[in-house]
């Protein structure tokens, strides 16, 4: 084909342009990710580290001690090692290295080495070359070609090591990182500082390794070292702060071209070149205002992202190109009609979040991109709009997905606390400790801010969690310095469980607001109620002015920072499947999870529970639902209140040893059904609130109706209410005219004091529809109750009671149940109920009058002092009983579950004990699990992370009779009601009668029915 002169000119022009682009690109930075190289991990337990002299930045490498591997450099090649990819920790591959993997005993403390070979391409010649570390833990000593090139111990944060003079360009170079892990925690505590020799260190999670990615970065000697995108109250404006480093001998004078594009479409929405100059060294940031008309705002429902591209030029020579992702958004506190509230983009927002301690599967401390994304997806699935990095610094890939998917974040650096008496050291040792601690503490906090300050998802910094000490001058200076680095966000001193008072309270309320250096000691009310009740129960809602979380404190931001820990097990079956896919010998917690799963699986199969719970996952998911239902209903209380501004679930992820109250397990599997929380996080629905969800047939409950309304629905409506029983029969209807205010009134009472009386036993569902005048259903909502019709049919004909407390006798009298008292010897009836009564020893250790009586076809029912009686019958070889476990509470937790059984006739079966069984499952009850190895288990129970399932109700055949051991707290169910009924019947004085009646818990009817069932 012939080319005419015109075509030739075009070809030449294209070639020249490509040459120019190549030349231009050659001047830009080169990035080589070496995380996926084959790295060798080698343990060096003989290395000395315990009494090292420690150094905080900046360090002079030439003056640093050089610590080579024990046995010399050849040990890295010849020693036994693991091939790993980054991030990686020692604990991922060597948990239980000392042959003891129990609990935290298998943690490795000391020195490990991570080494690899890296080809430094010839294209990097003449450039400044650095090794960029996203994070390590705890201390890193970086060797290049066996020479010490870098040192850093500000763990969890990014740092660079200049290796320009250590690498050989165009050849393969050796990189070796000496990691020292001196201490660490495997729970939530970041307040108890650890000592490393003479130095007090910031407490962090106890995993040692390279905990982020590592890359080789080459730049010109003049380059962009940072971009900070500063959001502003003017929503379509940002200030771009560009920081330069100039390693040349002369002042740089050039231009920076700023381009803004939509991240999804690539559409260019802003382009402008600005003059810029930089003296030798690191320069103060240059600020440039960027305004984008019709900018698409970032929020949790519409996470619109943009990319700012900064091209540093000298004439037409491109020196560096850097990009930063951001969003146009503004988060602030406003006061409206005397009420302080959170606002995102000028719209009120009530934040619902959960506290995440920063533990992860496999390596323990660093999430894969897949897990980071799953974390955000989980939060969105349950309807949360925020998560907290709690007592620990967060990870950038988590924030990246929060930016992309639309979730707010609250961040703490972790380990920022220090004993108050050390603020004023009294001797040289204390001064040394204080100087080191504060230098490391501040550097970590400042690095965190610089790393994360352009993420639109991040809206609040908090300095300490549950610090009891008054803020000191060092704290105020730290806050101001951090606020100078990022003035765009709210910064608080403390998130607290202390006795917060109204008015000025610097210990708990000190905070800074965006673009202001004024400290406020009032206006921020953050209080924790960390422990939960075990299950949702009826006392959590009494009336529109009395319910859990009710407040009328409008003069401050009311943020409940840790709420309602209810522990439940992880999704053991899902975790087991994941472990077996990758290999059971990898991961710091794998062995524990496999054993945990086996214990549950064996129990279900051996105790005839599979009909009710077909597999382990069906059981653990339903246990998770107990916590999910409580949190959903409490979130509903927060939202109907309309004054509360934030609520944090305690907590987010569970680990193998702690914090079992998480919404997700450590593998980020939702522990229950998402809708149980998500339905109460919807922007618009009718909240149906019952004062009693568990009661007797023909008893009365009060029904109140609220609207949760973030959609600005307003005007006059009809509220159509109906109740449907378990036979799908409509048993109650009502139409109530209501008015909805709308606007920023997100929670509003529509109708109160509606009475409902269940006429049938079982479940009744009460639904409500908000209907407009044109008959359109605008919003709906529902709740349900469970009614018990006390059934005394087919009970034992001749009951005896052994109970010196009189509780059982009083209850039987109140219910007109005939019985005789048992004192000793052979019972005269066919059923003996044992309460507060001690066993009586007879001469023959294997024979008693009582056992002979049971052997002849009679029944013993033990409902109190269960351990004492189980021990007694174990001595008689009638029960294979091996002790008991007190079930955990709060973030440890313990759950009951029952199979399909005649013993629970008239009560929910094949279920985990939830609100229907509040009389047994709340944490203020006596909660025991029996280690019973014979008989039939009717109610199983589990506790915290123990790899065992216990019995709460066992039926043990003995001859022709049986012994029933009930560890459920039946005594409390009959004690309150027996006393109350007796007070009413005896006509005691008015004050005593009122007290006793108020003590009567309608939900105890369930425990009473179970007792009667055991007598049948």
Buried (B, 14 or more C-beta within 10 A) or exposed (E): EEEEEEEEEEEEEEEEEEEEEEEBEEBBBBEBEBBEBEBBBBBBEEBEBEEBEBBBEEEEBEEBEEBBBBEEBEBBEEBEBBEBEBBBBBBBBBBBBEEEBEEBEBBBBBBBBBBBEBBBEEBBEEBBBBBBBBBBBBBBBBBBBBEBBBBBBBBBBBBBBBBBEBBEBEEEBBBBBBBBBBBBBBBBBBBEBBEBEEBBBBBBBBBBBBBBBBBBBBBBBBBBBBBBBBBBEEBBBBBBBBBBBBBEEEEBEBBBBBBBBBBEEEEEBBEEEBEBEBEBEEBEBBEBEBEBEEBBBBBBEEBBBBBBBBBBBBEEEBBBBBEBBBBBBBBBBEEEEEBBBBBBBEEBBBBBBBBBBBBBBBBBBBBBEEBBBBBBBBBBBBBBBBBBBBBBBBBBBBBBBBBBBBBBBBBBBBBBBBBEEBBEBEEEEBEBBBEBBBBBBBBBBBBBBBBBBBBBBBBBBBBBBBBBBEBEEBBBEBBBEBBEBBBBBBBBBBBBBBEBEEEEBBBBBBBBBBEEEEBBBBBBBBBBBBBBBBBBBBBBBBEBEEBBBBBEEBBBBBBBBBBBBBBBBBBBBBBBEBBEEEEEEBBBBBBBBBEBBBBBBEBBEEBBBBEBBEBBBBBBBBBBBBBBBBBBBBBBBBBBBBBBBBBBBBBBBBBBBBBBBBBBBBBBBBBBBBEBBBBBBBBBBBBBBBBBBBBBBEBEBBBBBBBBBBEBBEEEBBBBBBBBBBEEEEBBEBEBEBEBBBEBBBBBBBBBEBEBBBBBBBBBBBBBBBBBEEEEEBBBBBBBBBBBBEBEEEBBEBBBBBBEEBBBBBBBBBBEBEBBEBEEEEBEBBBBBBBBBEBEEBEEEEEBEBBBBBBEEBBBBBBBBBBBBBBBBBEBEBBBBEEBBEBBBBBBBBBBBBBEBEBBBBBBBBBBBBBBBBBBBBBEBBBBBBBBEBBBBBBBBBBBBBBBBBBBBBBBEBBEBBBBBBBBBBBBBBBBBBBBBBBBEEEBEEEEBEBBEEEBBBBBBBBBBBBBBBBB
